[in-house]
Amino acid sequence: MKSYLSSAQLKDKAKESLVGRYGLLIGSSLFVSLMSFMASSIKGAFVPSSHTVAGFILSNGISFVFSVFIGVFTVGITLLYLKLASGGQAVFADIFYGFRNQFEKSLTISLVMNAIGIIPDMAYRIPHRIYLNTEDRLYLYLAILGSIFGIILYITLILNFSQSYYLLLDFPDKTASEILQQSIGIMNGQKARLFYIRLSFIPLLLLGVLSAIGLLWILPYREMTGAVFYLNIMKVKSEQRI
């Protein structure tokens, strides 16, 4: 029976898949980053900052909507990595896959992933904003507790749904709800393994922060390892059903 690859083995395979492909992956990531920057700039131009709770919620709500739409690019970025990790060919135009195909499902999954992403931030910032307006220390304590529980909840949920974009590409006939449920299923017993793999990149990321150029090579390495992780899981689970 096929066993799961170790973190080192996954990274070795990722390095092999990245040979000669860095330009495409870096260019694609920079393009999406540019789109995100433009969306943020548009929001900043039309929605002035506000120190009121209502203004804070409005500003962050609009940012969230922009993030959900930009998140559709993640489907295309995932397709690039999945193709290359599988030994196939990828092109820059693949990053628009989520807009050209299965847009509603791509948008739904992006909505879920972005909603998970704001949990720690909102759990801290909302009570902290109230504290700044009222100076009631109770809200400061709630902000600290909210941040701790928010991070724990975020990690748990993001690991459960981490394979959703891959599954969307591999199972186009499934609904968004089925894809999210399937991600939870295949991550059963695998969350700690993926969490460890993600943590193992922290030293490299810290080194990359010292040089922005370094991050351009480290981030594709991390994402390709994630694609190889998915392929390994699906292969093992397929063989276990035989």
C-alpha positions as CSV (number, residue, x, y, z in Angstrom):
1,M,0.0,0.0,0.0
2,K,1.3,3.4,-1.0
3,S,2.3,5.6,2.0
4,Y,2.1,9.3,2.4
5,L,5.3,11.2,1.4
6,S,7.3,12.9,4.1
7,S,7.7,16.7,4.2
8,A,11.2,16.3,2.7
9,Q,10.0,14.1,-0.1
10,L,7.2,16.5,-1.0
11,K,9.7,19.4,-1.1
12,D,12.0,17.4,-3.3
13,K,9.2,16.7,-5.8
14,A,8.2,20.3,-5.6
15,K,11.7,21.4,-6.5
16,E,11.7,19.1,-9.5
17,S,8.4,20.5,-10.7
18,L,9.7,24.0,-10.4
19,V,12.7,23.6,-12.7
20,G,12.4,26.1,-15.6
21,R,8.9,27.2,-14.4
22,Y,9.7,30.0,-12.0
23,G,9.2,32.8,-14.5
24,L,5.6,31.8,-15.2
25,L,4.7,31.3,-11.6
26,I,6.4,34.6,-10.4
27,G,4.8,36.6,-13.2
28,S,1.4,35.1,-12.4
29,S,1.7,35.9,-8.7
30,L,2.8,39.5,-9.4
31,F,-0.1,40.0,-11.8
32,V,-2.6,38.9,-9.1
33,S,-0.8,41.1,-6.5
34,L,-1.2,44.0,-8.9
35,M,-4.9,43.3,-9.3
36,S,-5.2,43.2,-5.5
37,F,-3.3,46.5,-5.1
38,M,-5.5,48.2,-7.7
39,A,-8.7,47.0,-6.0
40,S,-7.3,48.3,-2.7
41,S,-6.4,51.7,-4.3
42,I,-9.9,52.0,-5.8
43,K,-11.5,51.3,-2.4
44,G,-9.2,53.8,-0.7
45,A,-10.1,56.5,-3.3
46,F,-13.9,56.1,-2.9
47,V,-14.2,55.0,0.8
48,P,-12.6,57.4,3.2
49,S,-11.2,56.0,6.4
50,S,-13.4,56.5,9.5
51,H,-12.8,56.2,13.2
52,T,-16.5,55.2,13.8
53,V,-17.5,51.6,14.2
54,A,-20.0,52.0,11.3
55,G,-17.3,53.5,9.1
56,F,-14.9,50.8,10.1
57,I,-17.4,48.0,9.2
58,L,-18.2,49.6,5.9
59,S,-14.6,50.0,4.9
60,N,-13.7,46.5,5.8
61,G,-16.9,45.1,4.2
62,I,-16.0,46.7,0.9
63,S,-12.4,45.4,1.2
64,F,-13.9,41.9,1.8
65,V,-16.0,42.0,-1.3
66,F,-13.0,43.0,-3.4
67,S,-10.9,40.2,-1.8
68,V,-13.6,37.6,-2.7
69,F,-13.5,38.6,-6.4
70,I,-9.7,38.8,-6.4
71,G,-9.8,35.3,-4.8
72,V,-11.2,33.9,-7.9
73,F,-7.7,34.2,-9.4
74,T,-6.6,31.7,-6.8
75,V,-8.4,29.0,-8.8
76,G,-6.3,29.8,-11.8
77,I,-3.1,30.0,-9.8
78,T,-3.9,26.6,-8.3
79,L,-4.5,25.3,-11.8
80,L,-0.9,26.4,-12.8
81,Y,0.6,24.6,-9.9
82,L,-1.6,21.5,-10.3
83,K,-0.7,21.2,-14.0
84,L,3.1,21.6,-13.3
85,A,3.0,19.2,-10.3
86,S,1.3,16.6,-12.5
87,G,4.0,17.0,-15.2
88,G,1.8,18.9,-17.6
89,Q,2.1,22.3,-19.4
90,A,0.7,25.5,-18.0
91,V,0.3,29.0,-19.6
92,F,-0.3,32.4,-18.2
93,A,-3.9,32.5,-19.4
94,D,-4.7,29.7,-16.9
95,I,-4.9,32.3,-14.1
96,F,-8.2,33.4,-15.6
97,Y,-9.7,29.9,-15.4
98,G,-12.0,30.8,-12.4
99,F,-13.5,33.7,-14.3
100,R,-14.1,31.7,-17.6
101,N,-15.2,28.4,-16.0
102,Q,-17.3,27.6,-12.9
103,F,-17.3,31.2,-11.9
104,E,-20.1,30.8,-9.3
105,K,-18.5,27.9,-7.6
106,S,-15.1,29.7,-7.7
107,L,-16.7,32.7,-6.2
108,T,-18.4,30.7,-3.5
109,I,-15.2,28.9,-2.4
110,S,-13.4,32.2,-2.5
111,L,-16.1,33.7,-0.3
112,V,-15.7,30.9,2.3
113,M,-11.9,31.1,2.3
114,N,-11.9,34.9,2.7
115,A,-14.5,34.7,5.4
116,I,-12.2,32.3,7.3
117,G,-9.3,34.6,6.7
118,I,-10.9,37.6,8.4
119,I,-12.0,35.7,11.6
120,P,-8.9,36.4,13.7
121,D,-8.7,40.0,12.5
122,M,-12.4,40.8,13.1
123,A,-12.4,39.0,16.4
124,Y,-9.7,41.4,17.6
125,R,-10.4,44.6,15.7
126,I,-14.1,45.0,16.4
127,P,-13.9,44.9,20.2
128,H,-10.6,46.9,20.1
129,R,-12.3,49.6,18.0
130,I,-15.1,49.7,20.6
131,Y,-12.5,50.0,23.3
132,L,-10.9,52.9,21.6
133,N,-14.2,54.7,21.4
134,T,-15.5,53.9,24.9
135,E,-12.2,53.3,26.8
136,D,-14.0,50.4,28.6
137,R,-11.2,47.9,29.4
138,L,-13.7,45.0,29.1
139,Y,-13.5,45.4,25.3
140,L,-9.8,45.3,25.4
141,Y,-9.8,42.0,27.2
142,L,-12.4,40.7,24.7
143,A,-10.2,41.8,21.9
144,I,-7.3,39.8,23.3
145,L,-9.4,36.7,23.9
146,G,-11.1,37.1,20.6
147,S,-7.7,37.2,18.9
148,I,-6.6,33.9,20.5
149,F,-9.7,32.0,19.8
150,G,-9.9,33.5,16.4
151,I,-6.5,32.2,15.4
152,I,-7.3,28.7,16.7
153,L,-10.6,28.7,14.8
154,Y,-8.9,30.1,11.7
155,I,-6.2,27.4,11.7
156,T,-8.7,24.6,12.1
157,L,-11.0,25.8,9.4
158,I,-8.3,26.8,6.9
159,L,-6.7,23.3,7.2
160,N,-10.1,21.6,6.7
161,F,-10.9,23.6,3.5
162,S,-7.3,23.8,2.3
163,Q,-7.9,21.4,-0.6
164,S,-11.0,23.0,-2.0
165,Y,-9.4,24.8,-5.0
166,Y,-7.7,21.6,-6.1
167,L,-10.9,19.6,-5.8
168,L,-12.8,22.2,-7.7
169,L,-10.4,21.6,-10.6
170,D,-10.4,17.8,-10.3
171,F,-14.2,17.4,-9.8
172,P,-15.9,20.1,-11.9
173,D,-19.3,18.3,-11.7
174,K,-19.5,18.7,-7.9
175,T,-21.3,21.6,-6.2
176,A,-19.3,24.1,-4.1
177,S,-20.9,22.6,-1.0
178,E,-19.8,19.0,-2.0
179,I,-16.3,20.3,-2.7
180,L,-16.0,21.9,0.7
181,Q,-17.3,18.7,2.4
182,Q,-14.9,16.6,0.4
183,S,-12.0,18.8,1.4
184,I,-12.9,18.2,5.1
185,G,-13.1,14.5,4.4
186,I,-9.7,14.1,2.7
187,M,-8.1,16.3,5.4
188,N,-9.3,13.9,8.1
189,G,-6.1,12.8,9.8
190,Q,-4.0,15.0,7.6
191,K,-4.3,18.4,9.2
192,A,-1.4,18.0,11.6
193,R,0.8,16.9,8.6
194,L,-0.1,19.9,6.5
195,F,0.3,22.2,9.5
196,Y,3.8,20.9,10.1
197,I,4.7,21.3,6.4
198,R,3.4,24.9,6.4
199,L,5.4,25.6,9.6
200,S,8.5,24.2,8.1
201,F,8.6,27.1,5.6
202,I,8.6,29.8,8.2
203,P,12.5,30.0,8.5
204,L,12.7,30.4,4.7
205,L,10.0,33.0,4.7
206,L,11.7,34.9,7.4
207,L,14.9,34.9,5.3
208,G,12.9,35.9,2.3
209,V,11.5,38.9,4.1
210,L,15.0,40.3,4.3
211,S,15.0,40.3,0.5
212,A,11.7,40.8,-1.3
213,I,13.3,39.1,-4.3
214,G,13.9,36.1,-2.2
215,L,10.2,35.7,-1.5
216,L,9.6,35.5,-5.3
217,W,11.4,32.1,-5.2
218,I,10.2,30.9,-1.8
219,L,6.5,31.4,-2.3
220,P,6.3,29.3,-5.5
221,Y,8.3,26.6,-3.7
222,R,5.8,26.6,-0.8
223,E,2.8,26.5,-3.1
224,M,4.2,23.8,-5.3
225,T,4.8,21.7,-2.2
226,G,1.1,22.2,-1.4
227,A,0.1,20.9,-4.9
228,V,2.3,17.9,-4.5
229,F,0.8,17.3,-1.1
230,Y,-2.7,17.2,-2.6
231,L,-1.6,14.8,-5.4
232,N,0.0,12.5,-2.8
233,I,-3.2,12.5,-0.7
234,M,-5.4,11.7,-3.6
235,K,-3.1,9.0,-4.9
236,V,-2.9,7.2,-1.5
237,K,-6.6,7.5,-0.9
238,S,-7.4,6.1,-4.4
239,E,-5.1,3.1,-3.7
240,Q,-6.7,2.5,-0.3
241,R,-10.1,2.1,-2.0
242,I,-8.8,-0.6,-4.3
